[in-house]
Amino acid sequence: MQIVRDLAGYPLGRSDLVRRAMSKKKTHVMEEERKNFVYGNKEQQVAGCLSNGISEQVANKIYDEMIDFAKYAFNKSHAAAYAVVAYQTAYLKQHYPVEFMAALMTSVKDNTTKVSEYIQTCRSMGIKILPPDINEGEGDFSVSGDSIRFGMSAIKSVGYPVIRAVVSERKRGGPYKSLKDFLVRVSGREVNKRAVENFIKSGAMDCIEGNRKQKVIMAPLVMDQCAQEKKGAVEGQMSLFDLAPEENKKDFEIQLPKVEEYDKETRLALEKEVLGVYISGHPLEEYEEKWRKNISAVTTDFIYDEESGQTKLSDGQSVTIGGMLTDKTIKYTKNNKTMAFLTIEDLVGTAEVIVFPRDYEKYRDLLVDDAKIFVRGRVNAEEEKNGKLICERIDAFDSLPKELWIQFATKEAYENEEQKIYGLLQSTEGKDEIVIYIRQPRLLKRLPAKWNTTVDETLLARFYDTFGEKNVKVVEKSIENGAKRD
């Protein structure tokens, strides 16, 4: 800042803009400023080096040194402070990983993308993430043995007054024993029907009797019962419940309905609805190996980082992402052609994908709610905004090409069984290739494309029965390999 002020006559405000551009590594802004630095700019009230008697060659050399310096230089006191914090956090993460990650997630609890990213980090570190819990949890993320307990403040429609009421009553009267016990003790203290329902959906009431579906059905009935009992107590009325012996009182309470728990996908969807993230699992978990094998970027790579002033991905970069289609907005061009804006969610966050008319028509059948897809395209990265992906190709998770390998001990053994292979493939068709492997001598043979098939459980069962399970193997190809076959 002092260099541009003293040599080129920059005003204080403009010199700070140069500093900011250099700190954010904004090359085009820095090059634009080079012209102002050397030649001046009257509109910006910059005199320029030439007007101060500094030659063009010397001015450019000085500016080159400034740019080189900005590539790696750091303010000394700032660097020292960062180093101290880096040592402290490294120590804590190594020696107190659960406490460290709990505190880290609390610091970003309002940023669901960051929370999702840290949940994945915890799982990779072997730290289990537990749902919120009315009998153990706190407002923020907390430590529970070797696990992290999700903070109750993350539950939608549950504010701090509700959490304070739940926690203080728990400390006063001990753990909550049932849904009725919970509602009797906290009803009328900021806790409404929506809050109770969201407690249940988040898993915060898994610690008391009944599955989540039973409690969602039962909660409004119990709340109404509690309200009636409270009203009766105020009016001095006595009910059969009051007159019944203590051991029989349970017979007068509303019983849990006999219904099965929500299926896994519904349970996860409800968690996401009220927490913004998945806790007890993720719809993509069973596909994680396939997902990691075929992607070259994750959704968080598209997020604009205010510290670096850019996204991890550069504009125009070709990448492949994968995940679930969680939202789709249809738009129409001036020519009345259809295009779409998609939200793709993977294991760490979400990203926006733009599908222009030509590709929308080509892939529209794949663009259904919750579809699991891979999208290849080019990054559109604008200044100070999250990046987007311009779609070029879409593949469904379950449509990736496979190879069916069949192993034989010798060439003679293969020749003896060859016709059986053709017999099993006779009435099938598809894109999956058949590969023959002979151990002695080592030979590999790919059957012609006319024998391509669709590998499914029925076909596999037939090959297992004919050649033995140890001699039959399915190899799933990656998207890139599949693309070469198109």
N, C-alpha and C positions, 0 to 999 in steps of 0.2 A: 504493500500500500504506500509505503514511503517512497519507493523507487518511482512509481507512476506519478505521485504527487510532485516530487522534487524535479524529476527529469522531464516530464511531459505535461506538467501543470494540471493534473486531474483534481477536481474538487473532492472533498472527503467522501461524499456519498457515492460518487462514481468509482472511486478507488476501492470501496468496499465491494461493489459489484464485480470488480476484477478479481478480488480475493475469493469471493464466493464461486465464481466460474472456475477458478483454478482448483479450489478445494473439491468441487464436484466433478472435476475432470471433463468439463464441457468444452470439447475441442473446438467446435464451430464458434462458440462465443469467444473463446480465447483468440482465435485467429481473426475474428472481427475486431477485437480490441487491439490487435497488433497494428491495424491501419490507424486507429485512433492514437495509439501510443507514438507511432512514428510520424504520421502526417497531421494529426490533430483532427478535431471535429467541433466546429463552432456551435452546432446545435446542442451538443452535449457539454459545452463550455470546457473543452479540452484543447489546450494550446498545441501540444505535440512536441516531440523532441527536436524536430527540424527548426521550429521557431525559437527554440532555446539554444541554438548553436551546436546541437549534437548531430553528427552526420548520420545519413540513412544506414550506412554499414554498421556503425557502432550501435545505433538504436536497435537494429534487428538482432545483433549479436547479444545485446543485453536481454532482449525479450526472449531469445532462444534459451538463454541460461535460466530465465525465470520459469519457462515452461518445463525445462528439464528438472529444475529444482522441485517444481510442483508435483512431478511424477512420483516422488518418493519422500519428500521432506515433510517434517512434522514439527510443530511448535514444541520446544523442549519441555516446558512445564506441563503442557498437555500430554505429551508422550509419557512423562514420568508418572503423572496421575493415572493414566490408562494402564501403565505397567503394574502399578500397585494393585489396582482393581483386578487386573488379569491374574496376578499371582493369588490374590485372595479367593477369587471365584474358582480358579483351577484347584486350589487346596480343598475348598468346600465340596466341589463336585466329586473329587477323588475320595475324600474321607467321610463325607456326609451326603451321599448322592440323593437319598430319598428326601431329606430336608431341603437340599439345594433345589431340586426339581419342583418340589411343592411351592417353595417361595418364588421360583421363577414363573410358574404358572399363575400364581396369585398376582404377580406384577403385570400380567397380560390378560387377566380374566375377562376383560371386556372385548378382547380381540379373538373371536372364535377361530380364525385362521391360524393364529400363533398357538392357541391352546391345542388345536388338532395336531400341529407340527410337533409340539412338545410331548403330546401323548404318544406319538410314534417314537420319539426319542426315548421316552421312558420304557416303552415295550422293548426297544432294541437293547436297553441297559438291563433288562430283566426286572423292571419295576412294574408291579401290577397297579392299574388304575381302578379304584373302587368307586361305585356310585355314591351320591350324597346319602346321608343317613341321619334320620331324626334322633337316633339314640347315641350317635357317636360323632357326627359331623359338626363342623363349625361354619361360619359364614365364608371363610376363605378355604383354600386347599390346605389340608392338614395331613400329618403323618399318622399312619395306622400300622404299627409294626414295621414290616419291610415294604409296605405299600403306601400309595397316596390316596387319600379320601377326597373326592371331588367336593368343592365348596358349595354350600347350599345357596349362596348368593348368585350362582350361575343359573338357577332355575327361574324361568320366566314367570312373571306375576308374583314372585316371592321377593319382597323387598326386605331391607334390614330390620324394620320394625317387626315383621313376621319372624325373622330368624332370631332376633333378640328374645321374642316371646317364647319361641320353641326351646331355645337353649337355656334361658333362665328358669323356665318351668321344669325342664329336665334336671337341672342342678338342684332345684328346690324339692321336687317330688320323686326323683329317680327316673329310670328308663320308662318309656311308654310301653304298655303291655299289649294294647290292642288298638284297633281303629277307634272304637268307642272311647277308650281311655284317653287317647290323644285328643279327640274332638271335645270331650268334656272339659279337659284341662286347658285347651288353648282357644276354643271357639269364643268369638266375641272379642278376641284380642288381635285384631288386624287379619285374622285368618279366615278368608272367605272360601266359597266352593271352588273357584278357579285355582286358588293356591293349593288347596288340598288335592285336587285332581292332578295338578302338576307335580306335587310331591310324589304321588303314586307313580305317575308315568316315568319320572326320572329315576325311580328305583330307591328313593329316599325312605320308603316305607316297606322295603323288602324285609326289614328286621322284625316286622310283626306278622301275625298269622294271616294266611291267605295269599293267593297269587295276585298279580297286578290287575288282571281283568276282573276278578272277584271284587277287589277293593274299589275299582272305578265304578262298578255297578252299585256297590253297597254304600259308598260315601254319601251321596245326596240323601238317601233314606235315613242314615244314622244322624246326619246333620239336622234333618227335620225332627227326628226323634229327640235329639238333644235340645232343640229349640222349644219343643212342646214341654219337655220336662222342666226346663228352666222357667218357662212361662207359668207352669203349674206351681212350681216352688214359690214364685213371687206372689201368686194369688192364694197361697196357703192350701192348695189342694193336695190330696194324697192319692197315689195311684196303686194299682195292684203290685207294681214293681216295688214300691216302698214297703208294702205290707208283707211281701214274700220273704221267706228265710234267706239268709245270705247264700247258702249252698244252692238255692233254686233260682237265684236271680238271673243266672245266665240263660235260663229257659225263656225269659221274657225279652231278651235282647234279639235284635235282628241278626239272623244267621247268614253266614256266607253262602251265596248262591253256588250251586253245583255246576260250574263252568270250567272248561280247560283254560290254561294260560294262553295268552296271545302267542301266535307263531313267532319265530325268530325275527322275520323281516318286519312284522308289525311292531314288535317290541322295540326294535332298533329305530324304526321310523318315529315312534312316540318319544324315545329318548332324544332324537335329533330335534324334534318339534319343540321340546321344552328346555333343552340344554344347548342347542346349537351344534352339538357334536355327538358322536356315538361313544358310549362308555363300555357296555358289555360285549362289544364286538363291532364289526363293520361289515356291511353287505359285500364288500370286495375282498374280505379276508381270504375266502376260499380260492380267490383268483390271484392272490398276491404274487405268486411265483410267475404266472403268465404275464401279469401286469408289469412287473419289474423287468422281465426279459424283453419286452417289446417297446418300452418307452425310452425316450432320450431326454425327457424333461418332466418335472412334476409341476403341479399348478402353482405352487408357491414361488417358482422361478419367474412368474409373470408379475409378481408384486413389486411395486415401486418402493425402493428403500430410500427413505429420506436422508439417511446418513451418507450413503454413497452417491445419491442423486441419480440412480438408474435402477433398472431391473437386472436380474442375473443374465437374462437372455438379451441379445442384441437385435436391433431392428433388421428384419430380412432373414434372420437365421432360420434354417429348416429344422423342425423338431417334430417328434411324435409324443403325444400325451394319451393317457387312457383313463377311463373311469365311467361313472354313471351319468346319464343325461337326466339332470334334475329339474331343468327348466328350459322352455323353448318359446321364443317370441317370434311370430311370423310378421314380416314386413313385405310391402309391395313396392317395386321400383317404378320409375316414371313410365316404363313400358308395360306396367301391370304384370311383371314377372315376380315370382315368389322367391324370397330369400329368408334366412332365419338367423337369429341370434341365440346361441345355445349356452347353457351353463353346464360345464363338465366338472363333476366332483370326483376326486381320487382320494387316496388314503390320508392326504395331508391338507387338502383345501379345495378351492374351486377356481375355475378360470373361464373366461368368456371366449367363445368360438364364433366366428362370423362365417356363414355359409352363403356364398353368392348363388344366384339363380341356376347357373349351369350345374353346379355340384349339388344344389338342393334337389333338383329333379332326378339326379343320378342316385342319390342316397336317401331320398325321403322315406322309403320304407323302413330304414334302420332307425329313424329319428322318432322313436316312441318313448313315452315316459319310463324312466328307470332302465332304459336300454344300456347295456354295458358295451362300450365302443372304444376303439382306438381312433384318434384323429391325427392325421399328418398334415402339416401345413407350414406357413411362414409366419414368423413373429411380426406383429405390428406394435412397435414400442414408441410411444410418444413421450414428450418431456413431462415429468412430474405427474404421470398417470400410470395405472396398472397396464401391463401389456395385454394384447389379445392375440388369438391365433386365427389366421386366415386359412380356412379349410381347403385342402387339396385332395384329400382322400379319407374315407371312413371305412373301417373294418369292424364287424361285430366280433366280440370276444370268442363266440362259439363257431365262427366261420374261418378261423385261421387254418391254413392247410396243414395236413398231417402226413406222416409217412408210416406205413405199416411194414415193419421189418419181420421177416421170417427167417429163422436160422436153421441151417442143416450142418451136420458134422462133415460130410464129404460131398463132392460133386455127384457121385453115384447116388447117394441118398436123395439129393435134390431131384435128380432125373427120375427116380422111382416115384416121387411124390408130386411131380410137377403138375400133372393133370388134375390132381385134387385141388390145387390152388385155383386153377382156371374154373373148375366146377363150382367152387365157393363164390367166385367173383362173377359168374355167368349172368346173373340177373340183377347185378348192382351197377350203379354208376355214381360219379361224383368227381371231386377234385383231388382226393387223397391218393398219393402214389404208393405203389407196392415195391419194396426193396428186398431182394434175396441176398442173404449173407451166408457164405460157405466158409467154415472154419479151416479146413484142410483141403487144398491150399487156400490161403486167404483170397476170396473172390467176392466181388460185389456186383450185383446185377439189378438194374431198374427195369421193371416191366414197362412195355410201351404204354402211352397215354390212354389207349383204348381200354386198358384194364384198370384205369383209375376207378376208385370207389369212394364211398362215404363211410368212414370208420365210426361205427356206433356200437353200443353194448351187444346187440344181437349178432352183428358180424364178428365181433371179437370173441364171443362165446363159441361160435362155430369154429374159428381158427384155433382157440384154446383146446377144444375137444379133439380136433384133428391132429394138431402138431404138438400139443403140450404147452402149458402156460409159460414155461421157462424159455420156450423157443419163439415166442411171439411178443413183440414190443411195439408200442406206439410212440413215435417221436413227433412232437409238435414243432412245426417250423415257425420262425419269427416272421413278423410283418415284412421286413426287408427282403428276406428270402422269398416270401410269397410274392412280393411285388415283381421280382425278376421273372416270375413265371407268367405274368399277365401278358 
